[in-house]
Amino acid sequence: MTSETTVGEIVRAVPARSRIFENLGIDYCCGGKKPLAEACRAKGLDPATVVAMLTALDGVPTTTTVNPDAMSLSELCDHIEEFHHGYLREELPRLDFMTRKVAAVHGDHEPRLVEVRRVFESFQSEMASHTKDEDEAVFPAIRRLESENGDKPAAAANLKASFDKLGSEHENAGAALARFKELTDTYTPPDWACNTFRALYDGLAQLEKNMHQHVHKENNLLFPRALAIGDSA
């Protein structure tokens, strides 16, 4: 990749690079035939700096390497809020735009994109409510359970109903992710797909990876450990 590589070629090679171009306001879809240097000049950007940003992005891991087993419950809540809820706050609006745009432009040629859009709308709505409930009510209650004295069995019992509800929502999210994978042929765009189309499939693939980690940390670590505090008190 050099400053003379076209913007479209850069994204086609690594669709995740579309995030950099979106943040910089560079059109990688309709304007994808422009060399990077020309696209940068139009935005008053230094091509070498943008190349460095793109190269740095290629080396960023898409999954977390922390050990959640070694964290306290409060630390695990903090981690989930920062890494997973923060990811959703940034990524879901981006995917909302792309699912809507790609379905509108290419839905006649590939009808499954319309279903991707429909499933995404439901997923986004439920995850917004889900993370809000955790951030504002459930996680603060878990932190209090861990840090304060008092009737821990009663506090843990009160949390169980919340955990059951959240677990059901996790199942709904898992079904949506499975549907995305099915509708996109495991996130494989057709040969004729434009760069926004390709960026969408890459984004959905990364969403699946992050959500699988997210749900694992809650279902298999955070929730059982919180309940165990009540059982051992």
C-alpha positions as CSV (number, residue, x, y, z in Angstrom):
1,M,0.0,0.0,0.0
2,T,1.4,3.4,-1.1
3,S,-0.1,6.9,-1.5
4,E,-0.6,6.0,-5.2
5,T,-2.8,2.9,-4.4
6,T,-6.4,3.7,-5.0
7,V,-8.7,4.2,-2.0
8,G,-11.0,1.4,-3.3
9,E,-8.1,-1.0,-3.6
10,I,-7.0,-0.2,0.0
11,V,-10.4,-1.0,1.4
12,R,-10.9,-4.0,-0.8
13,A,-7.7,-5.6,0.5
14,V,-8.7,-5.0,4.2
15,P,-12.3,-3.9,4.6
16,A,-11.7,-2.8,8.2
17,R,-9.7,0.1,6.8
18,S,-13.0,1.7,5.9
19,R,-13.2,2.9,9.5
20,I,-10.2,5.2,9.0
21,F,-11.6,6.6,5.8
22,E,-15.0,7.2,7.4
23,N,-13.4,9.1,10.2
24,L,-11.5,11.2,7.8
25,G,-14.4,11.9,5.5
26,I,-12.8,10.1,2.5
27,D,-15.2,8.4,0.1
28,Y,-13.9,4.9,-0.5
29,C,-17.0,3.7,-2.4
30,C,-18.1,6.0,-5.2
31,G,-14.7,7.8,-5.0
32,G,-12.8,4.6,-4.7
33,K,-10.9,5.0,-8.0
34,K,-8.9,8.0,-6.7
35,P,-5.3,7.4,-5.6
36,L,-4.9,7.9,-1.8
37,A,-2.7,10.9,-2.4
38,E,-5.4,12.7,-4.5
39,A,-8.1,11.8,-1.9
40,C,-6.0,13.2,0.9
41,R,-5.1,16.4,-0.9
42,A,-8.8,17.0,-1.4
43,K,-9.3,16.8,2.3
44,G,-6.1,18.7,3.2
45,L,-4.5,15.6,4.7
46,D,-1.0,14.3,4.6
47,P,-0.9,11.0,2.6
48,A,2.0,9.6,4.5
49,T,0.2,10.2,7.8
50,V,-2.9,8.4,6.5
51,V,-0.8,5.5,5.2
52,A,0.7,5.3,8.7
53,M,-2.8,5.3,10.3
54,L,-4.0,2.5,7.9
55,T,-0.9,0.4,8.6
56,A,-1.3,0.9,12.4
57,L,-4.9,-0.3,12.1
58,D,-3.8,-3.5,10.4
59,G,-1.8,-4.4,13.5
60,V,-4.6,-3.8,16.0
61,P,-6.1,-7.0,17.4
62,T,-9.8,-7.3,17.1
63,T,-10.2,-9.4,20.2
64,T,-9.2,-8.7,23.8
65,T,-6.3,-10.6,25.4
66,V,-7.2,-9.8,29.0
67,N,-7.8,-12.6,31.5
68,P,-11.3,-12.0,32.9
69,D,-10.9,-14.9,35.3
70,A,-8.3,-12.9,37.2
71,M,-10.5,-9.8,37.6
72,S,-12.7,-9.0,40.6
73,L,-16.4,-8.6,39.8
74,S,-16.1,-4.8,39.8
75,E,-13.1,-5.0,37.5
76,L,-15.0,-7.3,35.2
77,C,-18.0,-5.0,35.1
78,D,-15.6,-2.1,34.3
79,H,-14.0,-4.1,31.5
80,I,-17.3,-5.2,29.9
81,E,-18.6,-1.6,30.0
82,E,-15.4,-0.2,28.5
83,F,-14.5,-2.9,26.0
84,H,-17.8,-4.4,24.9
85,H,-20.4,-1.7,25.6
86,G,-18.0,0.9,24.3
87,Y,-17.5,-1.1,21.1
88,L,-21.3,-1.3,20.6
89,R,-21.8,2.4,21.2
90,E,-19.3,3.2,18.4
91,E,-20.0,0.3,16.0
92,L,-23.8,0.0,16.0
93,P,-24.5,3.5,14.5
94,R,-21.9,2.7,11.8
95,L,-23.5,-0.6,11.0
96,D,-27.0,1.0,11.1
97,F,-25.9,3.4,8.4
98,M,-24.3,0.7,6.3
99,T,-27.1,-1.9,6.6
100,R,-29.6,0.8,5.5
101,K,-27.5,2.1,2.6
102,V,-26.5,-1.3,1.2
103,A,-30.0,-2.7,1.4
104,A,-31.4,0.4,-0.3
105,V,-28.8,0.3,-3.1
106,H,-28.3,-3.4,-3.6
107,G,-31.5,-5.0,-2.1
108,D,-33.1,-5.5,-5.5
109,H,-30.1,-7.5,-6.7
110,E,-29.5,-9.3,-3.4
111,P,-32.8,-9.5,-1.5
112,R,-31.2,-11.0,1.6
113,L,-29.7,-7.6,2.3
114,V,-33.2,-6.4,3.2
115,E,-33.5,-9.1,5.8
116,V,-30.1,-8.3,7.1
117,R,-31.4,-4.7,7.7
118,R,-34.5,-6.0,9.4
119,V,-32.6,-8.3,11.7
120,F,-30.1,-5.6,12.5
121,E,-32.8,-3.0,13.5
122,S,-34.2,-5.4,16.0
123,F,-30.7,-6.4,17.3
124,Q,-29.7,-2.7,17.7
125,S,-32.8,-1.8,19.6
126,E,-32.5,-4.7,22.0
127,M,-28.8,-4.2,22.6
128,A,-29.3,-0.5,23.4
129,S,-31.9,-1.4,26.1
130,H,-29.7,-4.4,27.3
131,T,-26.5,-2.4,27.8
132,K,-28.4,0.5,29.4
133,D,-29.9,-1.8,32.0
134,E,-26.5,-3.3,32.7
135,D,-24.7,0.0,33.0
136,E,-27.3,1.8,35.1
137,A,-28.8,-1.0,37.3
138,V,-27.3,-4.4,37.1
139,F,-23.5,-3.7,37.2
140,P,-23.8,-1.1,40.0
141,A,-25.8,-3.8,42.0
142,I,-23.0,-6.3,41.4
143,R,-20.3,-3.8,42.6
144,R,-22.3,-3.2,45.8
145,L,-22.7,-6.9,46.3
146,E,-19.0,-7.4,46.1
147,S,-17.9,-4.4,48.2
148,E,-20.5,-3.9,50.9
149,N,-21.6,-5.9,54.0
150,G,-25.2,-6.8,54.4
151,D,-27.6,-9.4,53.3
152,K,-25.6,-10.8,50.4
153,P,-27.9,-13.8,49.8
154,A,-30.9,-11.5,49.5
155,A,-29.0,-9.2,47.2
156,A,-27.8,-12.0,45.0
157,A,-31.3,-13.4,44.9
158,N,-32.6,-10.1,43.7
159,L,-30.0,-10.1,40.9
160,K,-31.0,-13.6,39.7
161,A,-34.2,-12.3,38.0
162,S,-32.1,-9.7,36.2
163,F,-29.6,-12.3,35.1
164,D,-32.4,-14.5,33.8
165,K,-33.7,-11.6,31.7
166,L,-30.3,-10.7,30.4
167,G,-29.6,-14.3,29.6
168,S,-32.7,-14.5,27.5
169,E,-31.6,-11.3,25.7
170,H,-28.2,-12.9,25.0
171,E,-30.1,-15.8,23.4
172,N,-31.9,-13.4,21.1
173,A,-28.6,-11.7,20.2
174,G,-27.1,-15.1,19.4
175,A,-30.0,-15.9,17.1
176,A,-29.5,-12.6,15.3
177,L,-25.8,-13.2,14.9
178,A,-26.5,-16.6,13.5
179,R,-29.0,-15.1,11.1
180,F,-26.4,-12.5,9.9
181,K,-24.0,-15.3,9.3
182,E,-26.5,-17.3,7.3
183,L,-27.8,-14.4,5.3
184,T,-24.2,-13.3,4.3
185,D,-22.8,-16.7,3.4
186,T,-20.5,-16.4,6.5
187,Y,-19.7,-12.8,5.6
188,T,-18.6,-13.5,2.1
189,P,-19.5,-10.7,-0.3
190,P,-20.2,-11.4,-3.9
191,D,-17.5,-10.5,-6.5
192,W,-19.6,-7.5,-7.7
193,A,-20.0,-6.0,-4.2
194,C,-18.9,-2.4,-3.7
195,N,-16.6,-1.3,-0.9
196,T,-19.4,-0.2,1.4
197,F,-21.0,-3.7,0.9
198,R,-17.6,-5.3,1.8
199,A,-17.1,-3.1,4.8
200,L,-20.6,-4.0,6.1
201,Y,-19.8,-7.7,5.9
202,D,-16.5,-7.2,7.7
203,G,-18.2,-5.1,10.3
204,L,-20.8,-7.9,10.9
205,A,-18.0,-10.4,11.2
206,Q,-16.2,-8.3,13.9
207,L,-19.6,-7.8,15.7
208,E,-20.0,-11.5,16.0
209,K,-16.5,-12.0,17.5
210,N,-17.0,-9.2,20.0
211,M,-20.4,-10.3,21.0
212,H,-19.3,-13.9,21.5
213,Q,-16.7,-12.7,24.0
214,H,-19.2,-10.3,25.6
215,V,-21.8,-12.9,26.2
216,H,-19.2,-15.5,27.4
217,K,-17.9,-13.1,30.1
218,E,-21.4,-12.3,31.4
219,N,-23.1,-15.7,31.1
220,N,-20.1,-17.9,32.2
221,L,-18.1,-15.6,34.5
222,L,-19.8,-12.5,35.8
223,F,-23.3,-13.8,36.6
224,P,-22.3,-17.1,38.1
225,R,-19.7,-15.5,40.3
226,A,-22.1,-12.9,41.6
227,L,-24.6,-15.6,42.5
228,A,-21.9,-17.6,44.2
229,I,-21.2,-14.7,46.6
230,G,-24.8,-15.0,47.8
231,D,-24.5,-18.8,48.2
232,S,-21.2,-18.5,50.2
233,A,-22.3,-15.7,52.5
